[in-house]
Amino acid sequence: MLEIDELTIRQAAKKDKRAFGRIYDYYSSFLWKVIYRTVNGDSDAAREIVQETFIRVYSSVGSFAFNSAFSTWLYRIAFNAANTFLSKRNRKRYVISEDMDIFIDKKPKKDYEKEELVNMLLKLISPEDRFLLVSREVEGVPFEELATITGKSSESLRTTVSRLKERLRLAYKQMQKVG
């Protein structure tokens, strides 16, 4: 992804609302896609996390040191906001249902739309793993950037993504057998 220009970042750091609006316009759709998948299509949760991300960015953009890509810094904030939101939600016992009744009691319909199928499969993995998988496989974020965002090595992330993809492939095959 191309980065927003440095001048805009510096203006936003001085609390220039138009500059911050340009940052929001530039990055919000990407963040929305990643966060939306991370929370299994829960629009309200995604909206809240994206909003919290940009609140944090607005209040701390002055501390951005230009040591990494701005997008990497911003995605790290989004990653942390998503984890914070989901851990609070789990403490409240409001969790996305991960029961497998759909595979046991009912046979899945053959004509699932791709979106429904993807969301159902993504429910099988943790929110952090969803963030990683969607960022890498859907949005094409490089492993090196994900390493900076997550604090894990790029080699470890490659292994994790490979295992996640295999796990989802196996789950998909199981669904086909049931159907």
Short mmCIF file of the C-alpha atoms (twelve columns), coordinates in Angstrom:
data_MODEL
# 
_entry.id   MODEL 
# 
loop_
_atom_site.group_PDB 
_atom_site.id 
_atom_site.type_symbol 
_atom_site.label_atom_id 
_atom_site.label_alt_id 
_atom_site.label_comp_id 
_atom_site.label_asym_id 
_atom_site.label_seq_id 
_atom_site.Cartn_x 
_atom_site.Cartn_y 
_atom_site.Cartn_z 
_atom_site.pdbx_PDB_model_num 
ATOM 1   C CA . MET A 1   0.000   0.000   0.000  1 
ATOM 2   C CA . LEU A 2   1.244   3.452   -0.823 1 
ATOM 3   C CA . GLU A 3   1.755   5.655   2.184  1 
ATOM 4   C CA . ILE A 4   0.126   8.999   2.792  1 
ATOM 5   C CA . ASP A 5   2.528   11.899  2.411  1 
ATOM 6   C CA . GLU A 6   4.712   13.030  5.314  1 
ATOM 7   C CA . LEU A 7   3.367   16.594  5.210  1 
ATOM 8   C CA . THR A 8   -0.157  15.358  5.960  1 
ATOM 9   C CA . ILE A 9   1.131   13.356  8.930  1 
ATOM 10  C CA . ARG A 10  3.044   16.350  10.265 1 
ATOM 11  C CA . GLN A 11  -0.028  18.593  9.867  1 
ATOM 12  C CA . ALA A 12  -2.201  16.021  11.645 1 
ATOM 13  C CA . ALA A 13  0.373   15.931  14.448 1 
ATOM 14  C CA . LYS A 14  -0.343  19.650  14.908 1 
ATOM 15  C CA . LYS A 15  -4.055  18.736  15.255 1 
ATOM 16  C CA . ASP A 16  -4.994  19.970  11.777 1 
ATOM 17  C CA . LYS A 17  -8.443  18.420  11.367 1 
ATOM 18  C CA . ARG A 18  -8.372  18.494  7.567  1 
ATOM 19  C CA . ALA A 19  -5.046  16.641  7.534  1 
ATOM 20  C CA . PHE A 20  -6.410  14.093  9.972  1 
ATOM 21  C CA . GLY A 21  -9.497  13.738  7.765  1 
ATOM 22  C CA . ARG A 22  -7.198  12.911  4.834  1 
ATOM 23  C CA . ILE A 23  -5.515  10.230  6.958  1 
ATOM 24  C CA . TYR A 24  -8.904  8.837   7.895  1 
ATOM 25  C CA . ASP A 25  -10.097 8.831   4.280  1 
ATOM 26  C CA . TYR A 26  -6.876  7.210   3.113  1 
ATOM 27  C CA . TYR A 27  -6.723  4.319   5.609  1 
ATOM 28  C CA . SER A 28  -10.239 3.750   6.974  1 
ATOM 29  C CA . SER A 29  -11.554 1.433   4.245  1 
ATOM 30  C CA . PHE A 30  -8.591  -0.912  4.587  1 
ATOM 31  C CA . LEU A 31  -8.907  -0.929  8.377  1 
ATOM 32  C CA . TRP A 32  -12.639 -1.525  8.111  1 
ATOM 33  C CA . LYS A 33  -12.134 -4.618  5.930  1 
ATOM 34  C CA . VAL A 34  -9.551  -6.142  8.246  1 
ATOM 35  C CA . ILE A 35  -11.422 -5.347  11.456 1 
ATOM 36  C CA . TYR A 36  -14.791 -6.445  10.031 1 
ATOM 37  C CA . ARG A 37  -13.344 -9.865  9.247  1 
ATOM 38  C CA . THR A 38  -11.557 -9.970  12.589 1 
ATOM 39  C CA . VAL A 39  -14.912 -9.664  14.381 1 
ATOM 40  C CA . ASN A 40  -16.711 -12.107 12.048 1 
ATOM 41  C CA . GLY A 41  -18.832 -9.572  10.266 1 
ATOM 42  C CA . ASP A 42  -20.120 -7.817  13.380 1 
ATOM 43  C CA . SER A 43  -20.653 -4.323  11.930 1 
ATOM 44  C CA . ASP A 44  -21.234 -2.666  15.294 1 
ATOM 45  C CA . ALA A 45  -18.049 -4.101  16.769 1 
ATOM 46  C CA . ALA A 46  -16.044 -3.218  13.654 1 
ATOM 47  C CA . ARG A 47  -17.376 0.336   13.692 1 
ATOM 48  C CA . GLU A 48  -16.473 0.713   17.365 1 
ATOM 49  C CA . ILE A 49  -12.951 -0.663  16.873 1 
ATOM 50  C CA . VAL A 50  -12.251 1.492   13.819 1 
ATOM 51  C CA . GLN A 51  -13.555 4.533   15.693 1 
ATOM 52  C CA . GLU A 52  -11.391 3.712   18.710 1 
ATOM 53  C CA . THR A 53  -8.386  3.235   16.424 1 
ATOM 54  C CA . PHE A 54  -8.760  6.681   14.902 1 
ATOM 55  C CA . ILE A 55  -9.363  8.276   18.305 1 
ATOM 56  C CA . ARG A 56  -6.061  6.768   19.434 1 
ATOM 57  C CA . VAL A 57  -4.336  7.840   16.225 1 
ATOM 58  C CA . TYR A 58  -5.622  11.406  16.589 1 
ATOM 59  C CA . SER A 59  -4.396  11.683  20.143 1 
ATOM 60  C CA . SER A 60  -0.974  10.136  19.473 1 
ATOM 61  C CA . VAL A 61  -0.059  11.038  15.872 1 
ATOM 62  C CA . GLY A 62  2.376   13.594  17.283 1 
ATOM 63  C CA . SER A 63  4.418   10.732  18.713 1 
ATOM 64  C CA . PHE A 64  4.838   9.036   15.335 1 
ATOM 65  C CA . ALA A 65  8.625   9.039   14.846 1 
ATOM 66  C CA . PHE A 66  8.846   8.058   11.152 1 
ATOM 67  C CA . ASN A 67  10.881  4.965   12.111 1 
ATOM 68  C CA . SER A 68  8.468   2.742   10.195 1 
ATOM 69  C CA . ALA A 69  5.748   3.141   7.616  1 
ATOM 70  C CA . PHE A 70  2.812   5.158   8.926  1 
ATOM 71  C CA . SER A 71  0.469   2.330   7.924  1 
ATOM 72  C CA . THR A 72  2.445   -0.108  10.090 1 
ATOM 73  C CA . TRP A 73  2.121   2.211   13.072 1 
ATOM 74  C CA . LEU A 74  -1.592  2.706   12.401 1 
ATOM 75  C CA . TYR A 75  -2.267  -1.035  11.942 1 
ATOM 76  C CA . ARG A 76  -0.496  -1.736  15.228 1 
ATOM 77  C CA . ILE A 77  -2.892  0.661   16.924 1 
ATOM 78  C CA . ALA A 78  -5.832  -1.080  15.197 1 
ATOM 79  C CA . PHE A 79  -4.493  -4.495  16.227 1 
ATOM 80  C CA . ASN A 80  -4.265  -3.364  19.859 1 
ATOM 81  C CA . ALA A 81  -7.710  -1.710  19.729 1 
ATOM 82  C CA . ALA A 82  -9.248  -4.907  18.354 1 
ATOM 83  C CA . ASN A 83  -7.590  -7.059  21.016 1 
ATOM 84  C CA . THR A 84  -8.670  -4.675  23.785 1 
ATOM 85  C CA . PHE A 85  -12.247 -4.568  22.507 1 
ATOM 86  C CA . LEU A 86  -12.489 -8.336  22.129 1 
ATOM 87  C CA . SER A 87  -10.982 -9.073  25.534 1 
ATOM 88  C CA . LYS A 88  -13.459 -6.665  27.173 1 
ATOM 89  C CA . ARG A 89  -16.316 -8.246  25.253 1 
ATOM 90  C CA . ASN A 90  -15.201 -11.720 26.306 1 
ATOM 91  C CA . ARG A 91  -15.117 -10.610 29.936 1 
ATOM 92  C CA . LYS A 92  -18.727 -9.529  29.535 1 
ATOM 93  C CA . ARG A 93  -19.543 -12.982 28.205 1 
ATOM 94  C CA . TYR A 94  -20.771 -11.506 24.958 1 
ATOM 95  C CA . VAL A 95  -18.862 -13.692 22.574 1 
ATOM 96  C CA . ILE A 96  -19.387 -14.767 19.013 1 
ATOM 97  C CA . SER A 97  -20.964 -18.206 19.120 1 
ATOM 98  C CA . GLU A 98  -18.496 -20.829 18.078 1 
ATOM 99  C CA . ASP A 99  -20.769 -23.796 18.633 1 
ATOM 100 C CA . MET A 100 -20.715 -26.337 15.887 1 
ATOM 101 C CA . ASP A 101 -24.456 -27.073 15.688 1 
ATOM 102 C CA . ILE A 102 -24.497 -25.957 12.097 1 
ATOM 103 C CA . PHE A 103 -22.151 -28.825 11.256 1 
ATOM 104 C CA . ILE A 104 -23.843 -31.416 13.459 1 
ATOM 105 C CA . ASP A 105 -27.610 -30.810 13.576 1 
ATOM 106 C CA . LYS A 106 -28.184 -29.260 10.181 1 
ATOM 107 C CA . LYS A 107 -26.582 -29.939 6.877  1 
ATOM 108 C CA . PRO A 108 -25.110 -26.786 5.388  1 
ATOM 109 C CA . LYS A 109 -26.801 -25.636 2.234  1 
ATOM 110 C CA . LYS A 110 -24.809 -26.184 -0.950 1 
ATOM 111 C CA . ASP A 111 -25.474 -22.638 -2.143 1 
ATOM 112 C CA . TYR A 112 -23.782 -20.693 0.659  1 
ATOM 113 C CA . GLU A 113 -22.588 -17.408 -0.634 1 
ATOM 114 C CA . LYS A 114 -18.836 -17.022 -0.500 1 
ATOM 115 C CA . GLU A 115 -19.099 -14.284 2.153  1 
ATOM 116 C CA . GLU A 116 -21.148 -16.479 4.510  1 
ATOM 117 C CA . LEU A 117 -18.800 -19.404 4.037  1 
ATOM 118 C CA . VAL A 118 -15.710 -17.305 4.716  1 
ATOM 119 C CA . ASN A 119 -17.273 -15.763 7.832  1 
ATOM 120 C CA . MET A 120 -18.308 -19.192 9.108  1 
ATOM 121 C CA . LEU A 121 -14.796 -20.560 8.602  1 
ATOM 122 C CA . LEU A 122 -13.191 -17.527 10.214 1 
ATOM 123 C CA . LYS A 123 -15.238 -18.143 13.359 1 
ATOM 124 C CA . LEU A 124 -13.110 -21.235 13.882 1 
ATOM 125 C CA . ILE A 125 -9.995  -19.203 14.641 1 
ATOM 126 C CA . SER A 126 -9.176  -16.586 17.263 1 
ATOM 127 C CA . PRO A 127 -9.677  -12.875 16.577 1 
ATOM 128 C CA . GLU A 128 -5.901  -12.334 16.572 1 
ATOM 129 C CA . ASP A 129 -5.481  -15.099 13.995 1 
ATOM 130 C CA . ARG A 130 -8.341  -13.635 11.919 1 
ATOM 131 C CA . PHE A 131 -6.619  -10.247 11.957 1 
ATOM 132 C CA . LEU A 132 -3.376  -11.870 10.837 1 
ATOM 133 C CA . LEU A 133 -4.952  -14.040 8.136  1 
ATOM 134 C CA . VAL A 134 -7.144  -11.319 6.659  1 
ATOM 135 C CA . SER A 135 -4.320  -8.762  6.747  1 
ATOM 136 C CA . ARG A 136 -1.958  -11.129 4.972  1 
ATOM 137 C CA . GLU A 137 -4.139  -13.165 2.627  1 
ATOM 138 C CA . VAL A 138 -6.921  -10.732 1.765  1 
ATOM 139 C CA . GLU A 139 -5.190  -7.367  2.008  1 
ATOM 140 C CA . GLY A 140 -1.661  -8.494  1.123  1 
ATOM 141 C CA . VAL A 141 0.159   -6.922  4.063  1 
ATOM 142 C CA . PRO A 142 3.781   -8.187  3.918  1 
ATOM 143 C CA . PHE A 143 4.984   -10.538 6.646  1 
ATOM 144 C CA . GLU A 144 7.678   -8.054  7.637  1 
ATOM 145 C CA . GLU A 145 5.047   -5.390  8.297  1 
ATOM 146 C CA . LEU A 146 2.878   -7.858  10.201 1 
ATOM 147 C CA . ALA A 147 5.918   -8.737  12.302 1 
ATOM 148 C CA . THR A 148 6.249   -5.085  13.276 1 
ATOM 149 C CA . ILE A 149 2.524   -4.867  14.025 1 
ATOM 150 C CA . THR A 150 2.283   -8.053  16.103 1 
ATOM 151 C CA . GLY A 151 5.745   -8.123  17.658 1 
ATOM 152 C CA . LYS A 152 6.366   -11.647 16.329 1 
ATOM 153 C CA . SER A 153 8.988   -12.742 13.829 1 
ATOM 154 C CA . SER A 154 8.031   -12.898 10.165 1 
ATOM 155 C CA . GLU A 155 9.092   -16.578 10.091 1 
ATOM 156 C CA . SER A 156 6.774   -17.360 12.978 1 
ATOM 157 C CA . LEU A 157 3.958   -15.514 11.218 1 
ATOM 158 C CA . ARG A 158 4.576   -17.458 7.985  1 
ATOM 159 C CA . THR A 159 4.242   -20.698 9.932  1 
ATOM 160 C CA . THR A 160 1.128   -19.465 11.713 1 
ATOM 161 C CA . VAL A 161 -0.550  -18.392 8.464  1 
ATOM 162 C CA . SER A 162 0.338   -21.694 6.820  1 
ATOM 163 C CA . ARG A 163 -1.159  -23.645 9.725  1 
ATOM 164 C CA . LEU A 164 -4.261  -21.446 9.783  1 
ATOM 165 C CA . LYS A 165 -4.843  -21.986 6.077  1 
ATOM 166 C CA . GLU A 166 -4.436  -25.741 6.492  1 
ATOM 167 C CA . ARG A 167 -6.829  -25.739 9.456  1 
ATOM 168 C CA . LEU A 168 -9.436  -23.854 7.421  1 
ATOM 169 C CA . ARG A 169 -8.933  -26.161 4.416  1 
ATOM 170 C CA . LEU A 170 -9.605  -29.172 6.644  1 
ATOM 171 C CA . ALA A 171 -12.674 -27.503 8.150  1 
ATOM 172 C CA . TYR A 172 -13.958 -26.744 4.655  1 
ATOM 173 C CA . LYS A 173 -13.468 -30.395 3.619  1 
ATOM 174 C CA . GLN A 174 -15.391 -31.485 6.732  1 
ATOM 175 C CA . MET A 175 -18.233 -29.152 5.781  1 
ATOM 176 C CA . GLN A 176 -18.342 -30.655 2.301  1 
ATOM 177 C CA . LYS A 177 -18.590 -34.175 3.752  1 
ATOM 178 C CA . VAL A 178 -21.492 -33.157 5.991  1 
ATOM 179 C CA . GLY A 179 -23.237 -31.391 3.106  1 
# 
